[in-house]
Amino acid sequence: SMSGKGNEAPGGGMPGDLLIVIEEQEGDELKREGNNIVYDLYLNFVDAVLGTSVEVPTIDGKVKIKIDQGTQSGKILRLRGKGIKDINGYGKGDQLIHVNIWTPKTLSKDEKEKLESMRDSDNFTPNPGKGEKGFFEKIKEFF
């Protein structure tokens, strides 16, 4: 607020304070959680398996992030300091990127055959190691 820049007070007293409201223009895809920004990233299956780089929006514009090979659906990536500035001035929140693996709904005959041929491969058998955190552990880490 700016002291003394508000309306004239009735009866000639001190003018009030001007309150400045800053409208937050967030894209639909960026959601606010306290000082953190949360973004849902949809990756295709092949990119999750092989790894890739993708651009994600932040409140400061787009940034490129690296997706490691073998990235699991539900993984949460953290961009430190890419959240909202704390109202009391203690640093900034983070941007949390929630990874969703997109499963195709339609496939060509050729794509189907290729996937069919890999279905029984040992590498395709789900094998969550001790390092794989379940949903509740993941949520606890962030809140």
N, C-alpha and C positions, 0 to 999 in steps of 0.2 A: 504494500500500500504506500502511497505517497502522501506524506503529512501535509496538511493544510491545502491540498489541491482539490478538495471536494467542493460541494455546493456551499454558497454563503449560508451562514447560520441565521435563523430568524432572529431579529432583535439585535443584529450587529455583532454577535459573538464570533469566536474563531471559526473559520471555515472547517468543514469536516475533512476526513481523509478520503482520497480517491482509492477505491478498490479496483485492482486490475485483475480481470479474470482471463486466463489464457486458455483458449479452447484447445483441447487436445484433438488433433485430427489423426485418428488412428485408422489405418487400412482395416478392412474387415478381417484380414488374416492375422493381424497382431492383436492379441488379447492382453489386458492388463491384470496382473495378480499382485496386489501390493505394489512394491517397487520393481517387480520383475515383469518382463514381457514374455508371453508364451506364444509360440508359433508351431503350427502343425505342418510338418514336412512330409509330403507323399513321395516315396521313392519307388521306382519300378524294381521288380525282383532282381533283374540282372545287375543293376547298379548296386544294389545292396550286397549281392554275392561278390561282385568283382571290385567294388569300390569305385569312387568317382569324385568329382568336385561339383558342387552345386552352388548357385547363388540363392541367398535367402534375404528377405527384406528385414531391415532393422529400423528403429526410429531415426537413425542417422543415415539412412540410405541402404543400398544393397551391399552385402559382403559375400565373399566366396568362402565356402567351408569345405573341408576334406571329409569324405565319407570313407571310413576304413572298409577293407574287404571283409565280408562276413558280418556286416552290421545287422543286428536283430531288430525286428519290429518292436516298438515300445521303448527303444533306447532313448535316453534323454541327454542331449548335448547342451553344454552350458557355454554361452559367450559372456565372459566376465565384463562387467561394467557397461553392458549394452542395454541396460534397463532404464528406469526413470530415476532422475536425481532425487535423492531423499529430501523431504520437505525441511528437515532440520539440518540439512547440509552435510550429513554423514555419508559421503560417497554416493554411489549409484547402485541400483539393482542390476540383475543379470538378465540376459535373454535366454530362455530355456526353449530348446528345439526338440519337439516330440516327433520321433521318427515313426512313420507309418509305412509299412510295405504295401504297395498297391498290387492287388491280385487282379490280373486281367479277367474280364467277364466273358470275352469271346476270343477264340483263337482260330487261326487258319489250320487246315488239315496238317500242313507241314509242321507248324509250331506244336500242335498236339502230339505228333509222332516223335518229335525231338524230345519233348518233355516226358512222354511215355517211356522212352528208351532210358531215361535217367531215374525214373520213379523208384526202382528197386536198388539203386546204388547206395552203398553204405554211407556215402557223404550226404545223402538226402534224408537219412534217418535222423529225426530229432534226437539230440543228445545234449540236453542242457547240462553244462558242467557246474561244479560248485560255484564258479564265478558268476553264473547267470543269476541275477537278482530277480525275484518274483515282483509282481506288481506292487505289493504292499511295501516291500523294502525300498523300491524305487521312489514311491511317494514319500516315504519317511525321510529319505535323503534330502528332499527338496523343501520340506516344510517344518 
